[in-house]
Amino acid sequence: MNKFILTSVFCLFTAISVFSYSGGSGSAADPYLISSKADMDELAHIINNSPQVQTYAGYYFRLTRDLTGAADTITTLVGNGNTRYFSGIFDGKGHKIAVNRTGIFGNIQGATIENLEVTGRITTYSCYRTTVPTSYYIGGICGYASSSSISNCRNN
């Protein structure tokens, strides 16, 4: 019985900590708060690697400060494939995010990105294997968007 309770408490703590960010519950009134590179990395990890596909459709995120220092520079895309995309609402609240090599969102579908400024450098390359080309989509804010809204954003 004690082993069951201990295991249950551990699983509950793990589930809560996975979705903690810097606060918030993901609702419109209480969005998930993004205040560090670690928060953005956590979002990318959940979207890109979660065993069960998570797109955050209907969930709200709010950037609470600029992420522009060397330790805050974003290097991991949020959304990295046809089934790994972001569908939530991300409000930058006028803050800036610095990037290096990649943009912020690799793939968004049915998402809203607003009030965000992205600075930095993004790069990609083309690769051809015999006669079959490999394509890359790239952008500072978003590389590929489908049925989404990007408004009041700036890309430097």
C-alpha positions as CSV (number, residue, x, y, z in Angstrom):
1,M,0.0,0.0,0.0
2,N,2.8,2.5,0.9
3,K,4.6,1.6,-2.3
4,F,1.4,2.4,-4.3
5,I,1.0,5.8,-2.5
6,L,4.6,6.7,-3.0
7,T,4.5,5.8,-6.7
8,S,1.2,7.8,-7.1
9,V,2.7,10.9,-5.5
10,F,5.8,10.6,-7.6
11,C,3.7,10.3,-10.8
12,L,1.5,13.3,-9.8
13,F,4.6,15.4,-9.0
14,T,6.2,14.5,-12.3
15,A,3.0,15.3,-14.3
16,I,2.7,18.7,-12.5
17,S,6.4,19.6,-12.9
18,V,6.3,18.8,-16.7
19,F,3.7,21.5,-17.4
20,S,4.9,24.1,-14.8
21,Y,6.9,26.6,-16.9
22,S,7.3,29.7,-14.7
23,G,3.7,29.6,-13.7
24,G,0.1,29.7,-15.0
25,S,-2.4,27.0,-15.9
26,G,-2.6,27.7,-19.7
27,S,-6.0,29.3,-19.6
28,A,-6.8,32.8,-21.2
29,A,-7.0,34.3,-17.7
30,D,-3.9,32.5,-16.3
31,P,-1.6,31.7,-19.3
32,Y,1.6,29.6,-18.9
33,L,4.4,32.1,-18.2
34,I,7.5,31.9,-20.2
35,S,10.4,33.8,-18.5
36,S,13.5,31.9,-19.4
37,K,15.3,29.9,-22.1
38,A,14.5,26.8,-19.9
39,D,10.8,27.5,-20.3
40,M,11.2,27.7,-24.1
41,D,13.3,24.6,-24.1
42,E,10.6,22.8,-22.1
43,L,7.9,23.9,-24.6
44,A,10.0,22.7,-27.5
45,H,10.8,19.4,-25.7
46,I,7.1,18.7,-25.0
47,I,6.0,19.6,-28.6
48,N,8.9,17.8,-30.3
49,N,9.5,14.7,-28.2
50,S,6.4,13.9,-26.0
51,P,5.4,10.2,-26.4
52,Q,1.8,11.4,-26.9
53,V,1.6,14.2,-29.4
54,Q,0.9,17.5,-27.6
55,T,0.1,20.6,-29.7
56,Y,-1.3,22.8,-26.9
57,A,-4.4,23.6,-29.0
58,G,-6.4,26.2,-27.0
59,Y,-3.7,26.8,-24.4
60,Y,-2.3,30.3,-23.8
61,F,1.3,31.3,-23.2
62,R,2.7,34.7,-22.2
63,L,6.4,35.9,-22.5
64,T,7.2,37.8,-19.3
65,R,10.6,39.4,-20.2
66,D,13.1,39.8,-23.0
67,L,15.1,36.6,-23.7
68,T,18.1,38.3,-25.3
69,G,21.2,37.6,-23.2
70,A,23.8,35.0,-24.2
71,A,22.3,32.5,-21.7
72,D,18.8,33.2,-23.0
73,T,19.4,32.8,-26.8
74,I,17.0,30.2,-28.3
75,T,18.6,27.4,-30.2
76,T,15.7,24.8,-30.3
77,L,12.6,25.1,-32.6
78,V,9.1,24.6,-31.2
79,G,7.5,22.2,-33.7
80,N,9.7,20.0,-35.9
81,G,7.5,18.0,-38.2
82,N,4.1,17.2,-39.7
83,T,2.7,15.8,-36.4
84,R,4.9,17.9,-34.1
85,Y,3.5,21.5,-34.3
86,F,2.4,24.2,-32.0
87,S,-1.4,25.1,-32.0
88,G,-1.6,27.4,-29.0
89,I,-1.8,31.1,-28.4
90,F,1.6,32.8,-27.7
91,D,1.6,36.4,-26.6
92,G,5.1,38.0,-26.6
93,K,3.7,41.1,-24.8
94,G,6.1,43.2,-26.8
95,H,9.2,41.4,-25.6
96,K,12.2,40.3,-27.7
97,I,13.6,36.8,-28.1
98,A,17.1,36.3,-29.5
99,V,17.8,33.3,-31.7
100,N,20.9,31.6,-33.0
101,R,20.7,29.3,-36.0
102,T,17.0,28.5,-35.7
103,G,13.8,30.6,-35.4
104,I,11.3,30.3,-32.6
105,F,8.6,28.1,-34.1
106,G,9.4,25.5,-36.8
107,N,5.8,24.5,-37.5
108,I,2.5,26.1,-36.3
109,Q,-0.9,24.9,-37.3
110,G,-4.0,26.7,-36.0
111,A,-1.9,28.9,-33.7
112,T,-1.8,32.6,-32.8
113,I,1.6,34.3,-32.4
114,E,1.4,38.0,-31.4
115,N,3.3,40.9,-30.0
116,L,6.7,39.4,-30.4
117,E,10.1,40.6,-31.7
118,V,12.7,38.2,-32.8
119,T,16.4,39.2,-33.2
120,G,19.4,37.2,-34.2
121,R,20.7,35.1,-37.1
122,I,19.0,32.1,-38.7
123,T,20.7,29.7,-41.2
124,T,19.8,26.6,-43.2
125,Y,21.1,24.7,-46.1
126,S,19.7,22.8,-49.1
127,C,20.5,19.2,-49.5
128,Y,19.8,17.1,-52.6
129,R,20.0,13.3,-52.8
130,T,20.2,12.2,-56.4
131,T,17.0,13.5,-58.0
132,V,14.9,13.9,-54.8
133,P,15.3,17.4,-53.3
134,T,14.9,17.9,-49.6
135,S,13.1,21.1,-48.7
136,Y,13.6,23.3,-45.7
137,Y,11.2,26.0,-44.3
138,I,12.9,28.7,-42.2
139,G,11.9,32.0,-40.6
140,G,12.8,34.0,-37.5
141,I,9.3,33.8,-36.0
142,C,8.0,30.7,-37.8
143,G,9.3,28.5,-40.6
144,Y,6.0,27.0,-41.6
145,A,2.5,28.2,-40.7
146,S,-0.9,26.7,-41.6
147,S,-4.3,28.2,-40.7
148,S,-2.5,30.4,-38.2
149,S,-2.2,34.1,-37.3
150,I,1.0,36.0,-36.8
151,S,0.3,39.6,-35.8
152,N,2.1,42.6,-34.4
153,C,5.4,40.8,-34.7
154,R,8.8,41.9,-35.9
155,N,11.7,40.0,-37.2
156,N,15.2,41.6,-37.1
